[in-house]
Amino acid sequence: MQDAVMESPAEMPGFFVFAEG
């Protein structure tokens, strides 16, 4: 999951934060 977020964090910034913690 983290990989997908890292690929395009700008696409879903909210998800990026949730995935981080």
MOPAC internal coordinates of N, CA, C and O (Angstrom, degrees):
PM7 1SCF
backbone

  N    0.0000 0     0.00 0     0.00 0    0    0    0
  C    1.4768 1     0.00 0     0.00 0    1    0    0
  C    1.5234 1   110.17 1     0.00 0    2    1    0
  O    1.2310 1   121.51 1   134.85 1    3    2    1
  N    1.3303 1   114.72 1   -45.15 1    3    2    1
  C    1.4621 1   118.50 1  -178.69 1    5    3    2
  C    1.5320 1   110.99 1   -58.10 1    6    5    3
  O    1.2310 1   120.80 1   141.96 1    7    6    5
  N    1.3374 1   116.08 1   -38.04 1    7    6    5
  C    1.4617 1   119.87 1   179.96 1    9    7    6
  C    1.5255 1   111.06 1   -58.77 1   10    9    7
  O    1.2310 1   120.94 1   134.18 1   11   10    9
  N    1.3212 1   115.81 1   -45.82 1   11   10    9
  C    1.4623 1   120.25 1  -178.68 1   13   11   10
  C    1.5235 1   110.28 1   -60.96 1   14   13   11
  O    1.2310 1   120.68 1   138.86 1   15   14   13
  N    1.3305 1   116.31 1   -41.14 1   15   14   13
  C    1.4674 1   120.28 1  -179.58 1   17   15   14
  C    1.5296 1   109.74 1   -66.57 1   18   17   15
  O    1.2310 1   120.70 1   138.45 1   19   18   17
  N    1.3215 1   116.26 1   -41.55 1   19   18   17
  C    1.4649 1   120.13 1  -178.89 1   21   19   18
  C    1.5285 1   110.71 1   -64.23 1   22   21   19
  O    1.2310 1   121.40 1   147.19 1   23   22   21
  N    1.3265 1   114.93 1   -32.81 1   23   22   21
  C    1.4636 1   119.43 1  -179.43 1   25   23   22
  C    1.5243 1   111.22 1   -60.09 1   26   25   23
  O    1.2310 1   120.43 1   136.20 1   27   26   25
  N    1.3262 1   116.78 1   -43.80 1   27   26   25
  C    1.4700 1   120.02 1  -178.99 1   29   27   26
  C    1.5295 1   109.84 1  -146.09 1   30   29   27
  O    1.2310 1   120.57 1  -105.96 1   31   30   29
  N    1.3253 1   116.52 1    74.04 1   31   30   29
  C    1.4676 1   121.39 1  -179.84 1   33   31   30
  C    1.5274 1   111.63 1   -66.71 1   34   33   31
  O    1.2310 1   120.54 1   149.76 1   35   34   33
  N    1.3160 1   116.58 1   -30.24 1   35   34   33
  C    1.4701 1   120.31 1  -178.58 1   37   35   34
  C    1.5252 1   110.17 1   -65.99 1   38   37   35
  O    1.2310 1   120.97 1   150.86 1   39   38   37
  N    1.3327 1   115.75 1   -29.14 1   39   38   37
  C    1.4663 1   118.82 1  -178.29 1   41   39   38
  C    1.5212 1   110.67 1   -65.20 1   42   41   39
  O    1.2310 1   120.74 1   139.81 1   43   42   41
  N    1.3484 1   116.20 1   -40.19 1   43   42   41
  C    1.4613 1   119.35 1   178.86 1   45   43   42
  C    1.5172 1   109.83 1  -139.02 1   46   45   43
  O    1.2310 1   120.93 1   -97.81 1   47   46   45
  N    1.3555 1   115.82 1    82.19 1   47   46   45
  C    1.4646 1   121.71 1  -179.71 1   49   47   46
  C    1.5204 1   111.53 1   -63.75 1   50   49   47
  O    1.2310 1   120.59 1   143.67 1   51   50   49
  N    1.3107 1   116.48 1   -36.33 1   51   50   49
  C    1.4628 1   120.27 1  -178.97 1   53   51   50
  C    1.5180 1   110.35 1   -62.21 1   54   53   51
  O    1.2310 1   121.06 1   138.35 1   55   54   53
  N    1.3233 1   115.57 1   -41.65 1   55   54   53
  C    1.4595 1   120.21 1  -178.93 1   57   55   54
  C    1.5247 1   110.26 1   -67.79 1   58   57   55
  O    1.2310 1   120.79 1   143.26 1   59   58   57
  N    1.3112 1   116.09 1   -36.74 1   59   58   57
  C    1.4708 1   120.88 1  -179.01 1   61   59   58
  C    1.5263 1   110.15 1   -58.41 1   62   61   59
  O    1.2310 1   120.71 1   135.62 1   63   62   61
  N    1.3193 1   116.26 1   -44.38 1   63   62   61
  C    1.4643 1   120.97 1  -179.87 1   65   63   62
  C    1.5250 1   109.87 1   -65.09 1   66   65   63
  O    1.2310 1   120.77 1   137.58 1   67   66   65
  N    1.3311 1   116.14 1   -42.42 1   67   66   65
  C    1.4609 1   120.93 1  -178.55 1   69   67   66
  C    1.5305 1   110.32 1   -64.43 1   70   69   67
  O    1.2310 1   120.83 1   141.42 1   71   70   69
  N    1.3369 1   116.02 1   -38.58 1   71   70   69
  C    1.4633 1   120.51 1  -178.74 1   73   71   70
  C    1.5346 1   109.88 1   -69.42 1   74   73   71
  O    1.2310 1   120.76 1   144.53 1   75   74   73
  N    1.3284 1   116.15 1   -35.47 1   75   74   73
  C    1.4688 1   119.76 1  -178.93 1   77   75   74
  C    1.5234 1   109.89 1   -63.55 1   78   77   75
  O    1.2310 1   120.54 1   138.61 1   79   78   77
  N    1.3036 1   116.57 1   -41.39 1   79   78   77
  C    1.4613 1   118.62 1  -178.90 1   81   79   78
  C    1.5051 1   110.24 1  -160.79 1   82   81   79
  O    1.2310 1   120.10 1   180.00 1   83   82   81

